[in-house]
Amino acid sequence: MNFGDLMNRLEIIENAAEIPIYPACSLILKGHAKFFEERLNGTGVSAAELPYLLRIYRDNSRLTQRDLTEMFFVSEPVVARTLKNLENKGFIIRNRDPEKRTRKILSLTDEGIKISRQMLNIADEWENAILKNMTTEEIENFKKAIKKITVNSIEI
């Protein structure tokens, strides 16, 4: 069966084993974005801003704009625009690095910390939902495989 022939959700579900990797990844990402957009509604955070906030939260005032550019494989203007939006919304602040005065370190405001914690709970909810019908062994094997796929993809 050709993936292009799959017209609706039911057909996709019934033929999931035949879906090539690229469209499967695309469907997972679309489902992820939809899940987060529904739960982030009214917070002021978009699904596209989510990884930035979570990375700043995780690295706790040790990141710069350039770090995010390298981590997410995106251009500096994309990162700059996203950070400006987050700053305007009151989620992040940029502080001058005392060691390198031309560089700015990113940190979260109290509101940014609050929303990041909320997003981590949503991320756990999403992961639990997508893995709900899998055994522990299947989940472990999937995580091993996805790590290898991620590394291979980065190295291309």
C-alpha positions as semicolon CSV with decimal commas, in nm:
position;residue;x (nm);y (nm);z (nm)
1;M;0,000;0,000;0,000
2;N;0,123;0,349;-0,086
3;F;0,118;0,594;0,207
4;G;-0,038;0,854;-0,023
5;D;-0,338;0,625;-0,054
6;L;-0,416;0,646;0,316
7;M;-0,695;0,898;0,336
8;N;-0,816;0,907;0,696
9;R;-0,730;0,822;1,055
10;L;-0,896;0,482;1,046
11;E;-0,701;0,380;0,735
12;I;-0,378;0,504;0,892
13;I;-0,445;0,306;1,209
14;E;-0,541;-0,009;1,020
15;N;-0,230;0,014;0,798
16;A;0,022;0,147;1,052
17;A;0,267;-0,138;0,994
18;E;0,299;-0,039;0,628
19;I;0,370;0,332;0,682
20;P;0,730;0,426;0,588
21;I;0,948;0,588;0,854
22;Y;0,932;0,945;0,724
23;P;0,550;0,973;0,717
24;A;0,532;0,791;1,053
25;C;0,767;1,047;1,208
26;S;0,565;1,326;1,053
27;L;0,242;1,187;1,200
28;I;0,405;1,154;1,544
29;L;0,525;1,515;1,531
30;K;0,185;1,640;1,419
31;G;0,020;1,449;1,702
32;H;0,275;1,589;1,947
33;A;0,216;1,947;1,831
34;K;-0,162;1,905;1,851
35;F;-0,142;1,753;2,199
36;F;0,072;2,039;2,329
37;E;-0,121;2,314;2,152
38;E;-0,444;2,193;2,313
39;R;-0,289;2,188;2,659
40;L;-0,088;2,508;2,618
41;N;-0,392;2,704;2,499
42;G;-0,413;3,022;2,703
43;T;-0,060;2,999;2,844
44;G;0,099;3,223;2,582
45;V;0,346;2,951;2,484
46;S;0,342;2,793;2,140
47;A;0,449;2,437;2,063
48;A;0,745;2,583;1,868
49;E;0,867;2,769;2,179
50;L;0,840;2,462;2,399
51;P;1,187;2,314;2,334
52;Y;1,354;2,649;2,400
53;L;1,189;2,698;2,737
54;L;1,254;2,341;2,844
55;R;1,620;2,357;2,742
56;I;1,673;2,685;2,928
57;Y;1,494;2,533;3,229
58;R;1,710;2,222;3,215
59;D;2,041;2,407;3,181
60;N;1,956;2,668;3,447
61;S;2,126;2,991;3,339
62;R;2,416;2,837;3,148
63;L;2,292;2,877;2,791
64;T;2,345;3,141;2,528
65;Q;2,159;3,209;2,205
66;R;2,443;3,046;2,011
67;D;2,416;2,733;2,227
68;L;2,051;2,696;2,128
69;T;2,135;2,751;1,761
70;E;2,381;2,461;1,775
71;M;2,155;2,234;1,983
72;F;1,847;2,273;1,764
73;F;2,022;2,293;1,425
74;V;1,844;2,615;1,336
75;S;1,965;2,955;1,220
76;E;2,052;3,235;1,458
77;P;1,766;3,455;1,330
78;V;1,514;3,179;1,414
79;V;1,653;3,144;1,765
80;A;1,675;3,522;1,811
81;R;1,312;3,568;1,705
82;T;1,191;3,290;1,934
83;L;1,388;3,423;2,230
84;K;1,262;3,775;2,168
85;N;0,904;3,644;2,173
86;L;0,968;3,456;2,499
87;E;1,131;3,764;2,648
88;N;0,837;3,986;2,543
89;K;0,598;3,737;2,701
90;G;0,791;3,755;3,029
91;F;0,920;3,396;3,029
92;I;1,294;3,458;2,989
93;I;1,554;3,722;3,059
94;R;1,896;3,776;2,908
95;N;2,176;3,869;3,145
96;R;2,520;3,983;3,044
97;D;2,779;3,709;3,105
98;P;3,023;3,839;3,368
99;E;3,307;3,641;3,208
100;K;3,237;3,739;2,845
101;R;3,066;4,078;2,843
102;T;2,950;4,052;2,479
103;R;2,758;3,732;2,550
104;K;2,419;3,704;2,718
105;I;2,316;3,416;2,939
106;L;1,956;3,302;2,920
107;S;1,748;3,236;3,228
108;L;1,384;3,192;3,312
109;T;1,166;3,431;3,502
110;D;0,944;3,297;3,781
111;E;0,665;3,271;3,523
112;G;0,901;3,089;3,286
113;I;0,988;2,838;3,557
114;K;0,620;2,785;3,636
115;I;0,522;2,728;3,273
116;S;0,826;2,500;3,215
117;R;0,721;2,278;3,502
118;Q;0,369;2,267;3,358
119;M;0,514;2,171;3,018
120;L;0,722;1,892;3,172
121;N;0,402;1,749;3,319
122;I;0,237;1,774;2,977
123;A;0,542;1,602;2,821
124;D;0,508;1,316;3,070
125;E;0,136;1,294;2,994
126;W;0,206;1,277;2,618
127;E;0,477;1,014;2,656
128;N;0,253;0,800;2,877
129;A;-0,030;0,833;2,624
130;I;0,176;0,730;2,322
131;L;0,344;0,439;2,502
132;K;0,029;0,313;2,678
133;N;-0,011;-0,012;2,483
134;M;0,353;-0,112;2,494
135;T;0,532;-0,352;2,728
136;T;0,831;-0,240;2,930
137;E;1,055;-0,438;2,695
138;E;0,900;-0,276;2,387
139;I;0,950;0,070;2,539
140;E;1,315;-0,003;2,621
141;N;1,379;-0,137;2,271
142;F;1,203;0,161;2,115
143;K;1,411;0,407;2,318
144;K;1,733;0,230;2,217
145;A;1,630;0,231;1,852
146;I;1,517;0,596;1,851
147;K;1,848;0,702;2,007
148;K;2,040;0,524;1,730
149;I;1,813;0,674;1,464
150;T;1,862;1,021;1,613
151;V;2,241;0,990;1,613
152;N;2,244;0,850;1,259
153;S;2,020;1,133;1,142
154;I;2,246;1,398;1,296
155;E;2,553;1,241;1,140
156;I;2,412;1,245;0,785
